[in-house]
Amino acid sequence: MRHSLYAFLLLTLVACGTTPDDKNYTAEELYSQAMEAMEDHNFERAVKKFEKLQSRYPYGRYAQQAQMEIAYSYYKQGEPAPALSAIDRFIKQYPNNAHLDYMYYLKGLINFDENLGGVINKLSQQDPSERDQKSLRDSFDAFKELVSRFPDSQYTPDARLRMQYLLNTLAGSDIHVASYYLRRGAYVAAVNRAKGVLIDYPQTPQTRAALQIMAQAYDAMGLTELRDDAKRVLNRNLAKNEVAPALREIPKPANPR
């Protein structure tokens, strides 16, 4: 009798200490719960569910899908660092996954939004070309990888638009620097930076500004022949309109889901 009472009390305590999250859910059940949390925009709970799924069922399609959803959930929470870490882990662990194009697109989009689409940037109206270039280059590299490896992906057309926008922005950043050098009288540095725009970003509208800076810098240094060469190229380009049109608005993203 005493043994039966002890066993009953033990089972009661175990039952009282068990929470729904401690149940041995299947991978499909955990995935379904996490997706419901995402639909409710409870991305923090979704991440926890996906992480639990991965820890309990580290192999199979649900684990791979969970890693993608973790990255997307962090992105929707406005947490780029863990989102990018999740993407990099996925690319390294699952290089042959059928949705690898989506992950490169999401990586590019996160870095793109970090510098160009953020709330602070909108409020301050800061020229994106004046911001730090690292995220811009990381975004461009991710989109470039997508376009080169997956030319038929549904995300590739949008990635191409964003790449052109990024090229214009990066070129604009170099123009800002070259203009600064010109104002400070650092004419050689101004010329070198402007030349970099012509070499690295030849199909951007900023080539005109680069040629103008070079002409002014050469004139200030008394290098009239080089000044005239720069002006001649500038006038020819203006006459033939040999530069790509500027993208004045940030392209709208493709649906990343």
Sequence and secondary structure as in RCSB ss.txt:
>XXXX:A:sequence
MRHSLYAFLLLTLVACGTTPDDKNYTAEELYSQAMEAMEDHNFERAVKKFEKLQSRYPYGRYAQQAQMEIAYSYY
KQGEPAPALSAIDRFIKQYPNNAHLDYMYYLKGLINFDENLGGVINKLSQQDPSERDQKSLRDSFDAFKELVSRF
PDSQYTPDARLRMQYLLNTLAGSDIHVASYYLRRGAYVAAVNRAKGVLIDYPQTPQTRAALQIMAQAYDAMGLTE
LRDDAKRVLNRNLAKNEVAPALREIPKPANPR
>XXXX:A:secstr
 HHHHHHHHHHHHHHHT  GGGS   HHHHHHHHHHHHHTT HHHHHHHHHHHHHH  SSHHHHHHHHHHHHHHH
HTT HHHHHHHHHHHHHH TT TTHHHHHHHHHHHHHIIIII HHHHHHT  GGGS SHHHHHHHHHHHHHHHH 
TTSTTHHHHHHHHHHHHHHHHHHHHHHHHHHHHHT HHHHHHHHHHHHHH TTSTHHHHHHHHHHHHHHHTT HH
HHHHHHHHHHHHHHHT S     S        
